[in-house]
Structures are given as structure tokens and as C-alpha cells.
Amino acid sequence: MESNSLKNRDLNHYGDLISNSAPGGTSNNKSCSGLQDRQTEKYKEEEKDKCKKGCLFSCLQAFSLQGSIKGVLATASPVGGYSCLNGIRILSLLWIICGHTLQISAWTNLDNGKTWTQTVEKNPLYIFAFSGPVYLAVDTFLLLGGLLSAKSMLGSINRAEEKLCLYLVAGLLFKRFKRVQPLHLFIVCLTIGLFSVVQRGAFWFTAEDQIINCKKYWWSNLLLINNLYPSSDICAPWTWYLSVDFQFHATTPFLIYLFRLHKGVLVGVSLVLLILSCLISALLTALLQLPVHQPTILKYEPYFLYYYNKPYTRYGPYLIGILTGIYMTTRKGGLLKNKWQAVLGWFCCLSGMALLVGLSYILRDVPPQPSAPHALYQGLHRTVWALAVSWIILACEEGYGGIINDILSLSVWVPLSNISFACYLIHPILIILYNGKQETPIHYADLNFLYLFLGNLILTVVIGYVLTVLVEKPFLLLSGSKA
């Protein structure tokens, strides 16, 4: 009993008892100190083993199907988020899928191309198919990217006790890189693998080009610089948006720094950047006689080579998003004080959007000489569109959205928003695969293309969910477990 009670006491106190009660206390004290060191080392080794096992378990758990599925189909908006963004994101994605479905088919294998031109390109009712208005949805994505980038960076600065340092900036950029690349690089590998093994059809040349480009230029996707190369050399050309978004994301810390330095400096620098982006777009359009919409034929190679996916022509919407994000994150009160302000804002917003869509039809023909109206439209339309969408977000968040906010904030958009990244990356592969496997040209008719769009949409949602659960979500969980 006595020996057991002594073992349970503190080791230092136990050594004092021995040294005070026995002649050999000094040697006993040394032996006790050695015992204490061995026990401390053993405890540290056990803790290391527990840590290793815990990290291994967390990594394995990240690839658990049960863990990946959890939360993907949740209908509750995240706390502190802007609920209307989910609706804007999904409606823009649907617009892009519809446009790609019809445009890629029109580029490659229509047997009645003249009917397509006369019906779709000259009729505003086909706004979801004509390339001019359709790809304004990409500018909506860029706006949302800038808004969320500013919001995330300001939140990280607040958590870091108001310190904006290089370490924090590098961490945020690397976090973005880890967020995008796993699924992006999986799509690159899938493009090469799938198109290489599937039996070829009569219109397989588009898929064949993708195989060649991805084998040769995959590294530009890895480095997120594929938008700097000609469209004919891009692997999975629809992924140019990811490169542009990451390049623009890298400018957010600079603008946040200017905001913290002085708001007037931020406004001045932003105006200069905005004017430069608009001016470059206008000058390119005038000098190269570019169309104001993405052409459905490849005779306008300079449009893709110098304008469409280049950062110096697409920065306007992202910059508007950054400024909107800064304002909405740091605002002290509401911007709108009276109903008449909201009414005036909605009138300007909706009429501006309608004007942009209408002008894309009026200016659809490319003049043989430089045209001031074409240059002016090309230089301003993306920025004006982004301003209109930013107004919608601001009005909805300040309680002046009405029925539009009710629609954009529906809970059904939340699970679709969770899989939207995978849906964006996979849907062109399905379209190219379907078109390439055809043995005869596709006949354009409204009903035919409606069924084609619905089929692509359903497959996109199903496969997008699978990719989110099996690829995107596990890597997100893995990054979280290592953090």
C-alpha cells in the first residue's frame, strides 16, 4: 500500500522523500531523474504516434464517401453569405450550358446552317443561343469571383488581427490554387483519356484536336496560364476562365492594400485600370475590325487570338466585383435610404441590360472599316453588365430585391451551386462527345435543340454531382485536415 501511494506522487516530491530519509538519497535522486526523462520521452513518442495516426485517419476519412456526400445536397445557405448569389450563379451556368450546346453544334455539324443564321442570329427571342448575350454570363462569373475574393481576403485580414503581410497573401493564393486545381487537372486527364479510347465518329475532329492540345499544352493548365496562348493551342479551351480568374485573384491583395491605405487612392487606381481595360478592348475592335460577339465561324481568328480570353480585356467585371465586395463587407449602413432610389436603380439596371442585349443584335454585322459604335460597345458592354448585376446583388441584400430576390434566394439553388464548378468543367466534354459520335449532320430545329439541351443538362448535373463527391469534395476535406 505504501509503495503504491509513493508511485502515484509527483516524481520531484518522491525524490525529496528519499533523499531526506535515506543515506543514499543523492544516487536515488539521480535514478529518479533518469526515470522521469525516460517517461517524458516515452510520452512524447506516444503523442507523435497519436498525431501520425490522427493525420492518417483524417486523410483516409477525406476520401470517405459518407464524408464527401455530407452537405453537398444541403439547402441551407451558409451563415454570413449572400443568398442571392446562388441563384445568379446557377442561372448564369444554365445560360452558358445552353449557349455551348447550341454554339458547338452550330460550329461543327449542322446540315441547315443558313436556317440557323436566319433564325437565331437575327431574332432577339433566341437570347439563350446567340453568342453575344450568352457569354455575358461569363462576365457575371467574373463579377462574383471578384466579390467573393475581396470578401474572403478581408475576412482573413480580420482574423489575422488587421495584418496584411506577404505570408497571408501567399497563403490565400495557394489556398485558391488548391481549391481549383484538383478537379481542373482531373478534367484535363479525363479529356485525354476519354477521347482517346472512345470509338470515333464522323465529326470526331474537335475531340481529336483536344487530345493533341492536352498532350502538348497540359502544363499551361497546371500553371493556370492557358488563356495567354491562342485558342487553337488550349487544352480544354473552356478552362481559360479558371486561369483568368486566378490571375485576377492575385490582384485582390493589392487593391485591398490600397483600400486600407486610403479609399481615395483605391478609387483613383481602380478608375485607371477600368479605363485601360475598356480602352484596350475598344482599340482592338476598331483596329482589327472584330465582331462584338463571339463568332460562330473561325474566320475571325484575331478575336480569339487577341481579345476574347485575355486578362487585359476581361478585367473590368472582376474589378467591379472587388469594389462591390469591399463595400458590402465594410459598410456601416445601407446605401439605399428611400424607395425612389431603389426604383431608379432597378430602372437603370434592367434598361441597361436590355440595351446591351439589343445592341448585340443591331451591331452583329462586322463593318469593312473601323467602326466607332462597334468599338464603343465592345469597350463598355462587359463593365456595364457587371455594374447592372452588382446593383441586383446590392439591392437584394439591402431589402429592395422584391420578387427577384425571392427567386434568386430559393433554396433549390444551394445544392446546385455546390456542384456548379464540376458542372461547368464537365458539360463541354459531354457536348463534344455527343457531336463527335454523330454519323450524320445535326438538323437544326427548335424542338431538336431543346431536347439536346435538356439531355446535356441532366447528364451534366448527374455527372457533376458524382465528380463533386468523388474528386472535388475529398480534396477540399484533405486540405482542411492538413491545415
CORNOR-V372300 format. One record per residue. N is the residue number from 1. D_CENTER is the distance of its C-alpha to the mean C-alpha in Angstrom with 1 decimal. Layout:
n:d_center
N:D_CENTER
N:D_CENTER
//
This chain:
n:d_center
1:68.3
2:68.8
3:66.9
4:63.9
5:63.8
6:63.8
7:60.9
8:58.8
9:59.5
10:57.5
11:58.3
12:59.4
13:61.8
14:63.1
15:63.9
16:65.8
17:67.9
18:68.9
19:69.8
20:71.9
21:73.8
22:74.4
23:76.1
24:73.3
25:70.5
26:69.1
27:68.5
28:67.1
29:64.7
30:63.4
31:62.9
32:61.0
33:58.7
34:58.0
35:57.3
36:54.9
37:53.0
38:52.8
39:51.5
40:48.9
41:47.7
42:47.7
43:45.6
44:43.0
45:42.9
46:42.5
47:39.6
48:37.9
49:38.4
50:36.9
51:33.8
52:33.5
53:34.0
54:31.5
55:28.7
56:29.6
57:29.6
58:26.2
59:24.8
60:26.6
61:25.6
62:21.8
63:22.5
64:24.6
65:23.9
66:25.1
67:22.8
68:19.6
69:20.6
70:21.3
71:19.0
72:16.8
73:19.0
74:19.7
75:20.2
76:20.4
77:17.8
78:17.2
79:19.8
80:19.0
81:15.9
82:16.0
83:16.9
84:16.6
85:12.8
86:12.8
87:15.1
88:13.4
89:10.1
90:12.4
91:14.9
92:12.6
93:11.5
94:15.3
95:16.1
96:14.2
97:15.7
98:19.0
99:18.9
100:18.1
101:20.8
102:23.3
103:22.5
104:22.5
105:25.7
106:27.2
107:26.6
108:28.2
109:30.8
110:32.2
111:36.0
112:36.2
113:33.9
114:36.2
115:35.9
116:32.1
117:32.5
118:35.1
119:33.5
120:29.8
121:29.5
122:32.2
123:31.6
124:29.3
125:29.4
126:27.0
127:24.2
128:21.8
129:23.0
130:23.7
131:21.2
132:21.6
133:20.4
134:18.0
135:15.6
136:15.6
137:13.0
138:10.6
139:11.9
140:11.2
141:7.4
142:8.2
143:10.5
144:8.5
145:6.3
146:9.8
147:11.5
148:9.7
149:10.0
150:13.6
151:14.3
152:13.3
153:15.4
154:18.2
155:18.4
156:18.7
157:21.3
158:23.2
159:23.3
160:24.6
161:27.5
162:26.3
163:26.1
164:23.6
165:24.5
166:23.3
167:23.0
168:20.6
169:18.4
170:18.5
171:17.7
172:14.5
173:13.4
174:14.5
175:12.8
176:9.3
177:10.8
178:12.1
179:9.0
180:7.4
181:10.8
182:12.9
183:11.6
184:10.8
185:14.4
186:15.7
187:14.8
188:16.6
189:19.5
190:19.6
191:19.8
192:22.7
193:24.4
194:24.2
195:25.2
196:27.9
197:29.7
198:29.4
199:32.6
200:32.2
201:32.9
202:34.4
203:31.1
204:29.5
205:29.1
206:25.4
207:24.7
208:27.3
209:25.5
210:22.3
211:24.5
212:26.1
213:23.0
214:21.2
215:24.4
216:24.9
217:21.6
218:19.5
219:19.7
220:17.7
221:14.7
222:15.6
223:15.9
224:12.7
225:15.3
226:15.7
227:15.0
228:18.2
229:20.3
230:21.9
231:20.2
232:23.2
233:22.4
234:18.7
235:18.0
236:15.8
237:15.5
238:12.6
239:10.4
240:11.3
241:8.2
242:6.5
243:9.8
244:10.0
245:6.9
246:8.6
247:11.9
248:11.4
249:10.2
250:13.6
251:15.5
252:14.7
253:17.5
254:19.9
255:19.5
256:19.8
257:22.9
258:24.4
259:23.9
260:25.7
261:28.3
262:29.1
263:27.4
264:29.4
265:28.2
266:24.5
267:25.5
268:27.5
269:25.0
270:22.2
271:24.8
272:25.7
273:22.1
274:21.6
275:25.0
276:24.5
277:21.3
278:23.1
279:26.3
280:25.0
281:23.5
282:26.8
283:29.0
284:27.2
285:27.7
286:31.3
287:32.4
288:30.8
289:31.3
290:27.9
291:27.1
292:25.0
293:23.0
294:21.6
295:24.9
296:25.7
297:28.0
298:27.6
299:30.5
300:28.2
301:26.9
302:26.6
303:23.9
304:21.6
305:23.2
306:23.1
307:20.9
308:18.1
309:15.3
310:16.8
311:15.5
312:18.8
313:18.5
314:14.9
315:14.9
316:16.6
317:13.9
318:11.8
319:15.2
320:16.1
321:13.1
322:14.2
323:17.8
324:17.1
325:15.5
326:18.5
327:20.9
328:19.8
329:19.6
330:23.0
331:24.9
332:28.3
333:29.2
334:28.2
335:27.9
336:29.6
337:33.2
338:34.8
339:34.1
340:35.1
341:32.2
342:29.8
343:31.7
344:31.6
345:27.9
346:27.2
347:29.7
348:28.1
349:24.6
350:25.6
351:28.2
352:25.8
353:23.3
354:26.4
355:27.7
356:24.7
357:24.7
358:28.5
359:28.6
360:26.4
361:29.3
362:32.0
363:30.7
364:29.7
365:32.7
366:32.4
367:35.6
368:37.8
369:37.8
370:35.4
371:34.6
372:33.9
373:32.4
374:29.9
375:29.0
376:28.7
377:26.5
378:24.1
379:24.0
380:23.4
381:21.7
382:18.0
383:18.8
384:21.1
385:18.6
386:16.2
387:19.2
388:20.2
389:17.0
390:17.1
391:20.7
392:19.9
393:17.7
394:20.5
395:23.3
396:21.9
397:21.6
398:25.1
399:26.7
400:27.3
401:24.9
402:27.6
403:27.0
404:23.6
405:22.4
406:24.1
407:22.3
408:18.8
409:19.6
410:21.0
411:20.6
412:19.9
413:16.3
414:15.5
415:15.9
416:14.2
417:11.1
418:11.5
419:11.4
420:9.1
421:6.7
422:10.1
423:11.5
424:9.5
425:10.4
426:13.9
427:15.2
428:16.3
429:18.2
430:20.1
431:21.0
432:22.2
433:24.1
434:25.8
435:26.8
436:28.0
437:30.2
438:32.1
439:35.7
440:36.3
441:34.4
442:32.6
443:34.4
444:32.5
445:33.4
446:31.5
447:32.2
448:31.3
449:27.9
450:27.3
451:28.2
452:26.0
453:22.9
454:23.8
455:24.4
456:21.1
457:19.3
458:21.3
459:20.9
460:17.1
461:17.0
462:19.6
463:18.2
464:14.6
465:16.4
466:18.3
467:15.6
468:13.8
469:17.3
470:18.6
471:15.8
472:12.6
473:14.6
474:17.5
475:15.7
476:14.2
477:17.8
478:19.2
479:17.4
480:18.6
481:22.1
482:22.4
483:21.4
//
